């Protein structure tokens, strides 16, 4: 935590608010396509499998971008890198509104995914630099809640802009993507280069030092904690992205839900994810105040969120109606609440190598979840149902929670709030 932000804690939370806005813009540009996926399929004459390959391309590009921008983030001042990647993905989203062919759409989505990947290393290095460990879960929940806000705002905008004309979705891409330019003009005067400069090279490890900041990148990547993070990142992203891609189409197969009703449902679904995300951050902070350690607080909240997501395994056997909607809302509440805890755990792995570690975890997340999308699309084409596609990933977060409880090593000083290493 820098001296400047330590003396002005309000500035750290103001910057967290800007991170929330960046996440909101990120998801608005991302989910516009999936929200109107049915129109895209109709205009470009795609089946579920073909549409899923667009998501696969986005995911592979996101995975590649995670590694590249993760490495750059460790060597570059975040104050300048962040607006550069945000401008890049905003430009790609804007150009999507002009595409006339499937190839053009595919290329724009690939480049969008590549640049959007830079958001997370930049954002998480920012909260890691500006907030002490006890506040990071709450700060990360503010950051992550932007995903829910973006997914909430997008259907509201689309409901006003999309008309009966098949190609009216194009204007929505152009309007939504233009919002990113405004963020840059708020970010630059709100941050200082000295707060977000690269970490200096660590000195030689002293005999009494236990912080991972002195460890080599190889040591960090072969540690038990990193392997647990791999399990967690696969589990939570599998659930989140399967629902992001297929839920809007599933809802339109439920009797009584046309496109307009789907827009309203997606709004309330993502409102529930936002409540879950904030609740996770606040609950972690409250548990710490009640005497639980930082680590225990995160574990408890992660486990509760995993149990909420587990309700989704009931989807194939629930009839349409209030029971189905209730289960979907429970999944929504838990699915985004998992992320602030995961991000806080991952920030304890290494400060000096944080960008590279987060980039590699992002690569793993997208390279495991993205290839699943065409398989689910083919399954939906074959069965004419999305229910099983949505249900199966809901078990994964609970498995990750069990791995976390059984395998996380004894707490290090960096996981407490009293050690000097904690005040990064």
C-alpha positions as CSV (number, residue, x, y, z in Angstrom):
1,X,0.0,0.0,0.0
2,X,1.6,3.3,-1.1
3,X,2.3,6.1,1.3
4,X,0.1,8.5,-0.7
5,X,-3.0,6.2,-0.6
6,X,-2.3,5.3,3.1
7,X,-2.6,8.9,4.0
8,X,-5.7,9.3,1.9
9,X,-7.7,6.1,2.1
10,X,-10.7,7.7,0.4
11,X,-8.6,7.9,-2.8
12,X,-8.1,4.1,-2.8
13,X,-11.9,3.6,-2.7
14,X,-12.5,6.2,-5.3
15,X,-10.1,4.3,-7.6
16,X,-12.0,1.1,-6.7
17,X,-15.1,2.9,-8.0
18,X,-13.3,3.5,-11.3
19,X,-12.4,-0.1,-11.4
20,X,-16.1,-0.9,-11.0
21,X,-16.8,1.3,-13.9
22,X,-14.1,-0.4,-16.0
23,X,-15.6,-3.8,-15.2
24,X,-19.0,-2.5,-16.2
25,X,-17.7,-1.2,-19.5
26,X,-15.9,-4.5,-20.0
27,X,-19.0,-6.6,-19.5
28,X,-21.3,-4.3,-21.5
29,X,-19.0,-4.7,-24.5
30,X,-18.8,-8.5,-23.9
31,X,-22.4,-9.5,-23.1
32,X,-24.1,-7.4,-25.8
33,X,-23.5,-10.3,-28.2
34,X,-24.8,-13.1,-26.0
35,X,-27.9,-11.0,-24.9
36,X,-29.0,-10.7,-28.5
37,X,-27.5,-14.0,-29.5
38,X,-30.8,-15.2,-31.0
39,X,-30.8,-12.3,-33.4
40,X,-27.2,-12.9,-34.3
41,X,-27.9,-16.5,-35.1
42,X,-30.9,-15.6,-37.3
43,X,-29.1,-12.8,-39.3
44,X,-25.9,-14.9,-39.9
45,X,-27.9,-18.2,-40.2
46,X,-26.0,-20.0,-37.4
47,X,-27.0,-23.0,-35.3
48,X,-26.0,-23.3,-31.7
49,X,-22.8,-25.1,-32.5
50,X,-21.6,-22.5,-35.0
51,X,-22.6,-19.7,-32.6
52,X,-20.5,-21.4,-29.8
53,X,-17.4,-21.2,-32.0
54,X,-17.6,-17.5,-31.8
55,X,-17.5,-17.8,-28.0
56,X,-14.6,-20.3,-28.4
57,X,-12.6,-17.8,-30.5
58,X,-13.3,-15.0,-27.9
59,X,-12.2,-17.3,-25.1
60,X,-9.0,-18.5,-26.8
61,X,-8.1,-14.9,-27.6
62,X,-8.9,-13.9,-24.0
63,X,-6.6,-16.7,-22.7
64,X,-3.7,-15.5,-24.9
65,X,-4.3,-11.9,-23.9
66,X,-4.3,-12.9,-20.2
67,X,-0.8,-14.2,-20.5
68,X,0.6,-11.4,-22.6
69,X,-1.0,-8.5,-20.6
70,X,-0.2,-10.3,-17.4
71,X,3.5,-10.2,-18.2
72,X,3.3,-6.6,-19.5
73,X,1.5,-5.5,-16.3
74,X,4.4,-6.7,-14.1
75,X,6.8,-4.5,-16.2
76,X,4.7,-1.5,-17.1
77,X,3.1,1.3,-15.2
78,X,-0.6,0.4,-14.8
79,X,-1.6,4.0,-15.0
80,X,-0.8,4.0,-18.7
81,X,-1.4,0.3,-19.6
82,X,-5.0,0.2,-18.3
83,X,-6.4,3.0,-20.5
84,X,-4.6,1.6,-23.5
85,X,-6.2,-1.9,-23.2
86,X,-9.6,-0.3,-22.5
87,X,-9.4,1.8,-25.6
88,X,-8.4,-1.3,-27.6
89,X,-11.4,-3.4,-26.6
90,X,-13.8,-0.4,-26.9
91,X,-12.6,0.0,-30.5
92,X,-13.2,-3.6,-31.3
93,X,-16.7,-3.5,-29.9
94,X,-17.4,-0.4,-31.9
95,X,-16.3,-2.0,-35.1
96,X,-18.5,-5.0,-34.4
97,X,-21.5,-2.9,-35.3
98,X,-20.2,-2.6,-38.9
99,X,-19.5,-6.2,-39.7
100,X,-21.5,-7.8,-42.6
101,X,-20.1,-11.4,-42.6
102,X,-19.5,-14.2,-40.1
103,X,-15.8,-13.8,-40.7
104,X,-15.9,-10.2,-39.7
105,X,-17.9,-10.9,-36.6
106,X,-15.5,-13.7,-35.7
107,X,-12.4,-11.5,-36.1
108,X,-13.9,-8.6,-34.1
109,X,-14.8,-11.0,-31.2
110,X,-11.3,-12.4,-31.2
111,X,-9.7,-9.0,-30.9
112,X,-12.3,-7.9,-28.3
113,X,-11.4,-10.9,-26.2
114,X,-7.6,-10.2,-26.6
115,X,-7.8,-6.6,-25.3
116,X,-10.5,-7.3,-22.7
117,X,-8.0,-9.8,-21.0
118,X,-5.8,-6.8,-20.0
119,X,-8.5,-5.5,-17.7
120,X,-8.1,-8.1,-14.9
121,X,-4.3,-8.0,-14.4
122,X,-4.5,-4.2,-14.4
123,X,-7.4,-4.1,-12.0
124,X,-6.2,-6.7,-9.6
125,X,-2.7,-5.2,-9.4
126,X,-4.4,-1.9,-8.6
127,X,-6.4,-3.3,-5.7
128,X,-3.3,-5.3,-4.5
129,X,-1.2,-2.1,-4.5
130,X,-3.8,0.2,-2.9
131,X,-5.6,-2.0,-0.3
132,X,-4.3,-4.0,2.7
133,X,-5.2,-7.7,2.8
134,X,-8.2,-7.3,5.1
135,X,-9.9,-4.9,2.6
136,X,-9.0,-6.7,-0.6
137,X,-12.1,-9.0,-0.7
138,X,-14.3,-6.0,-0.3
139,X,-12.3,-4.0,-2.8
140,X,-12.4,-6.9,-5.3
141,X,-16.2,-7.3,-4.8
142,X,-16.6,-3.6,-5.8
143,X,-14.4,-4.3,-8.8
144,X,-16.2,-7.6,-9.8
145,X,-19.6,-6.1,-9.2
146,X,-19.1,-4.1,-12.4
147,X,-19.6,-7.4,-14.3
148,X,-23.1,-7.6,-12.9
149,X,-23.8,-4.0,-13.5
150,X,-22.7,-4.2,-17.1
151,X,-24.8,-7.3,-17.6
152,X,-27.8,-5.4,-16.0
153,X,-27.4,-2.2,-17.9
154,X,-26.9,-3.8,-21.3
155,X,-30.4,-5.4,-21.7
156,X,-32.0,-2.1,-20.6
157,X,-30.1,-0.3,-23.4
158,X,-30.9,-3.0,-25.9
159,X,-34.6,-3.0,-25.0
160,X,-34.7,0.7,-26.0
161,X,-32.5,0.5,-29.1
162,X,-33.3,-2.9,-30.7
163,X,-36.4,-2.7,-32.9
164,X,-38.2,-5.2,-35.1
165,X,-35.6,-4.5,-37.8
166,X,-33.1,-7.4,-37.8
167,X,-30.0,-5.3,-38.1
168,X,-30.9,-2.8,-35.4
169,X,-28.5,-4.5,-32.9
170,X,-25.6,-2.8,-34.7
171,X,-26.3,0.6,-33.3
172,X,-26.3,-0.8,-29.8
173,X,-22.7,-2.0,-30.3
174,X,-21.6,1.5,-31.4
175,X,-23.3,3.4,-28.6
176,X,-22.3,1.0,-25.8
177,X,-18.6,0.8,-26.9
178,X,-18.3,4.6,-27.0
179,X,-18.7,4.8,-23.2
180,X,-15.2,3.6,-22.7
181,X,-13.6,6.8,-23.9
182,X,-15.2,8.7,-21.0
183,X,-13.5,6.4,-18.4
184,X,-10.0,7.3,-19.6
185,X,-10.6,11.0,-18.8
186,X,-11.5,10.0,-15.2
187,X,-8.7,7.5,-14.7
188,X,-5.7,9.6,-15.6
189,X,-6.3,12.5,-13.1
190,X,-7.4,10.1,-10.4
191,X,-4.2,8.0,-10.3
192,X,-0.5,8.7,-9.8
193,X,2.3,6.9,-11.6
194,X,4.2,6.4,-8.4
195,X,1.3,4.3,-6.9
196,X,1.1,2.0,-9.9
197,X,4.7,1.7,-11.1
198,X,6.2,-1.8,-11.5
199,X,7.4,-3.6,-8.4
200,X,11.2,-3.2,-7.9
201,X,13.3,-6.4,-8.2
202,X,13.2,-8.2,-4.9
203,X,16.4,-8.4,-2.8
204,X,18.0,-11.7,-2.0
205,X,15.8,-13.9,0.3
206,X,16.9,-13.6,4.0
207,X,16.8,-16.6,6.2
208,X,13.9,-15.4,8.3
209,X,11.8,-14.3,5.3
210,X,8.7,-16.2,4.4
211,X,7.0,-14.0,1.9
212,X,6.5,-15.3,-1.6
213,X,7.7,-12.0,-3.0
214,X,11.2,-13.4,-2.8
215,X,10.3,-16.6,-4.5
216,X,11.1,-17.2,-8.2
217,X,8.2,-17.5,-10.6
218,X,8.9,-21.2,-10.9
219,X,8.5,-21.6,-7.2
220,X,5.2,-19.7,-7.2
221,X,3.8,-21.8,-10.1
222,X,4.8,-25.1,-8.5
223,X,3.4,-24.2,-5.1
224,X,0.4,-25.9,-3.5
225,X,-1.4,-22.6,-3.4
226,X,-1.1,-22.1,-7.1
227,X,-2.5,-25.5,-7.9
228,X,-5.5,-24.8,-5.6
229,X,-6.0,-21.5,-7.5
230,X,-6.0,-23.5,-10.8
231,X,-8.8,-25.7,-9.4
232,X,-10.8,-22.6,-8.2
233,X,-10.4,-20.6,-11.4
234,X,-11.6,-23.5,-13.6
235,X,-14.6,-24.1,-11.3
236,X,-15.9,-20.6,-10.9
237,X,-15.3,-19.6,-14.6
238,X,-17.0,-22.7,-15.9
239,X,-20.2,-21.9,-14.1
240,X,-20.1,-18.2,-14.8
241,X,-19.4,-18.4,-18.5
242,X,-21.8,-21.2,-19.3
243,X,-24.6,-19.2,-17.8
244,X,-23.4,-16.0,-19.5
245,X,-23.6,-17.6,-22.9
246,X,-26.6,-19.9,-22.7
247,X,-29.0,-18.4,-20.1
248,X,-30.5,-15.7,-22.4
249,X,-31.3,-18.4,-25.0
250,X,-32.6,-20.8,-22.4
251,X,-35.0,-18.2,-21.0
252,X,-36.5,-17.7,-24.4
253,X,-37.5,-21.4,-24.5
254,X,-39.5,-21.0,-21.3
255,X,-43.2,-20.5,-22.0
256,X,-44.2,-16.9,-21.7
257,X,-40.7,-15.4,-22.2
258,X,-40.2,-13.7,-25.5
259,X,-37.2,-11.4,-26.3
260,X,-38.6,-8.5,-24.3
261,X,-39.3,-10.7,-21.3
262,X,-35.8,-12.1,-21.6
263,X,-34.3,-8.6,-21.3
264,X,-36.2,-8.0,-18.1
265,X,-35.2,-11.4,-16.7
266,X,-31.5,-10.9,-17.5
267,X,-31.6,-7.6,-15.7
268,X,-33.0,-9.1,-12.5
269,X,-30.7,-12.2,-12.8
270,X,-27.7,-9.9,-12.9
271,X,-29.0,-7.8,-10.1
272,X,-29.0,-10.9,-8.0
273,X,-25.3,-11.6,-9.0
274,X,-24.5,-8.0,-8.0
275,X,-26.1,-8.4,-4.6
276,X,-24.2,-11.7,-4.2
277,X,-20.9,-10.1,-5.1
278,X,-21.3,-7.2,-2.7
279,X,-22.5,-9.5,0.0
280,X,-19.4,-11.6,-0.3
281,X,-17.1,-8.7,0.1
282,X,-19.1,-7.2,3.0
283,X,-19.5,-10.6,4.7
284,X,-15.7,-11.2,4.6
285,X,-15.0,-7.9,6.2
286,X,-17.6,-8.4,8.9
287,X,-16.3,-11.9,9.7
288,X,-12.9,-10.4,10.1
289,X,-14.3,-7.8,12.6
290,X,-16.0,-10.6,14.5
291,X,-12.6,-12.3,15.1
292,X,-12.1,-14.6,12.2
293,X,-8.8,-14.5,10.4
294,X,-8.7,-13.1,6.9
295,X,-8.1,-16.5,5.4
296,X,-11.0,-18.1,7.4
297,X,-13.4,-15.3,6.4
298,X,-12.7,-15.8,2.7
299,X,-13.1,-19.6,3.0
300,X,-16.5,-19.3,4.8
301,X,-17.9,-16.9,2.3
302,X,-16.5,-19.0,-0.7
303,X,-18.2,-22.1,0.7
304,X,-21.5,-20.4,1.2
305,X,-21.5,-19.1,-2.3
306,X,-20.6,-22.6,-3.6
307,X,-23.7,-24.0,-1.9
308,X,-25.9,-21.4,-3.5
309,X,-24.6,-22.3,-6.9
310,X,-25.2,-26.0,-6.2
311,X,-28.9,-25.4,-6.3
312,X,-28.5,-25.2,-10.1
313,X,-28.1,-28.9,-10.4
314,X,-31.9,-29.1,-9.9
315,X,-32.6,-27.2,-13.1
316,X,-33.2,-30.3,-15.3
317,X,-35.9,-31.6,-12.9
318,X,-37.7,-28.4,-12.1
319,X,-40.8,-27.5,-14.1
320,X,-41.2,-24.0,-15.5
321,X,-42.5,-21.5,-13.1
322,X,-41.6,-19.8,-9.8
323,X,-39.4,-22.7,-8.6
324,X,-37.2,-22.5,-11.7
325,X,-36.8,-18.8,-11.4
326,X,-36.0,-19.1,-7.7
327,X,-33.2,-21.6,-8.4
328,X,-31.8,-19.4,-11.1
329,X,-31.7,-16.5,-8.7
330,X,-29.9,-18.5,-6.1
331,X,-27.3,-19.5,-8.7
332,X,-26.9,-15.9,-9.7
333,X,-26.4,-14.8,-6.0
334,X,-23.6,-17.4,-5.4
335,X,-21.9,-17.4,-8.8
336,X,-20.5,-13.9,-8.7
337,X,-19.8,-14.0,-5.0
338,X,-17.2,-16.6,-5.6
339,X,-14.9,-14.2,-7.5
340,X,-13.9,-11.6,-4.8
341,X,-12.7,-14.5,-2.6
342,X,-10.8,-16.1,-5.4
343,X,-9.1,-12.9,-6.4
344,X,-8.1,-12.2,-2.8
345,X,-6.6,-15.7,-2.5
346,X,-4.7,-15.2,-5.8
347,X,-3.3,-11.9,-4.6
348,X,-1.4,-13.7,-1.8
349,X,0.6,-15.8,-4.2
350,X,3.1,-13.1,-5.2
351,X,3.3,-9.4,-5.5
352,X,6.3,-9.1,-7.9
353,X,4.9,-11.8,-10.2
354,X,1.2,-11.0,-9.7
355,X,0.5,-10.0,-13.3
356,X,2.1,-13.1,-14.8
357,X,0.4,-15.4,-12.2
358,X,-3.0,-13.8,-12.9
359,X,-2.4,-14.0,-16.6
360,X,-1.6,-17.7,-16.4
361,X,-4.7,-18.4,-14.3
362,X,-6.7,-16.5,-16.8
363,X,-5.3,-18.6,-19.6
364,X,-6.2,-21.8,-17.8
365,X,-9.7,-20.5,-17.1
366,X,-10.5,-19.6,-20.7
367,X,-8.7,-22.6,-22.2
368,X,-10.9,-24.9,-20.1
369,X,-14.2,-23.1,-20.3
370,X,-14.2,-21.9,-23.9
371,X,-13.8,-25.4,-25.6
372,X,-16.8,-26.5,-23.6
373,X,-19.1,-24.0,-25.4
374,X,-19.2,-25.8,-28.8
375,X,-19.8,-29.1,-27.0
376,X,-22.7,-27.6,-25.1
377,X,-24.0,-26.0,-28.3
378,X,-24.0,-29.4,-30.0
379,X,-25.7,-31.0,-27.0
380,X,-28.4,-28.3,-27.1
381,X,-28.9,-28.8,-30.8
382,X,-29.2,-32.6,-30.3
383,X,-31.5,-32.5,-27.2
384,X,-33.3,-29.2,-28.0
385,X,-32.8,-28.2,-24.4
386,X,-30.3,-26.1,-22.4
387,X,-31.2,-27.5,-19.0
388,X,-28.4,-30.1,-18.7
389,X,-25.9,-27.6,-20.1
390,X,-26.7,-25.2,-17.2
391,X,-26.9,-27.8,-14.5
392,X,-23.6,-29.7,-14.8
393,X,-21.2,-26.8,-14.1
394,X,-23.0,-25.9,-10.8
395,X,-21.2,-28.7,-9.0
396,X,-17.7,-27.4,-9.8
397,X,-17.5,-24.6,-7.2
398,X,-18.3,-27.0,-4.3
399,X,-15.5,-29.3,-5.5
400,X,-13.1,-26.3,-5.6
401,X,-14.2,-25.4,-2.0
402,X,-13.4,-28.9,-0.8
403,X,-10.0,-28.8,-2.4
404,X,-9.4,-25.4,-0.8
405,X,-10.2,-26.7,2.7
406,X,-8.2,-29.9,2.4
407,X,-5.1,-28.6,0.6
408,X,-4.4,-25.0,1.5
409,X,-1.1,-25.0,3.5
410,X,-0.6,-23.4,6.9
411,X,-1.2,-19.7,6.8
412,X,1.7,-17.5,6.0
413,X,2.4,-14.0,7.4
414,X,1.1,-12.5,4.2
415,X,-2.4,-13.9,5.1
416,X,-2.6,-11.9,8.3
417,X,-3.2,-8.2,8.8
418,X,-0.5,-7.6,11.4
419,X,2.7,-8.5,9.5
420,X,4.7,-6.0,7.6
421,X,4.4,-8.1,4.5
422,X,0.7,-7.7,4.5
423,X,0.8,-4.0,4.0
424,X,1.7,-4.2,0.3
